[in-house]
Amino acid sequence: MVTPDPGGGADVASSSHLSSQDNTQSQTRSHRQSSPSSKEDALHLANGTVNQLSKARTHLAAKGYLAQGTDTSYLGLALILFQMATETKLPLLADNIKSVAFLLAALSIDSFADQLFNTDENKLNVVIESLALMQLA
C-alpha cells in the first residue's frame, strides 16, 4: 500500500530493508551530477503540473493507467510503468522506466514474503506457547 509522506508525495518504500539501502542509493545518485538530490528539487526542475499525490492519482486516472479510487500496490505501479515504457520512442527512457518497474515488482515479492513470514511466525508462536502451557499443566 502506498503511504503519503510529509512532502505531498507517496512513499512506496515501506520495507525495512530499503532503509538500509538509502545510503548506498544516495552514493550511487551522487555519481549523476545532473540529477536532483531530493524529491522537492526534482519537482521544482521537472516540467508539468503534477506536484502532489492527489494530482498524480488524477493524472494517472485521466490517462487510463489507474482506476479512480483504487488502492495502489507495488505490482500495480510496476504494471503502469511497463505500460508507459511501451509508449516511449526513446530506448534509453524505456529501459529506465522498465528498470524501475522491475524493482517495484521485486519489492512486491519481498513485501509479500515478509508478510507471509510474519503471519506464519505469529501462528507458530501461538502453537508453541499453547504446547508449553500444556506441558506445565
Secondary structure, DSSP 8 states (H G I E B T S, - for coil): --EE-TTSSEE---SHHHHHHHHHHHHHHHT-TTS-SSHHHHHHHS-SS--SHHHHHHHHHHTTSS-TT----HHHHHHHHHHHHHH-S-HHHHHHHHHHHHHHHHHHHHHHHHHHHHHHHHHHHHHHHHHHHHHH-
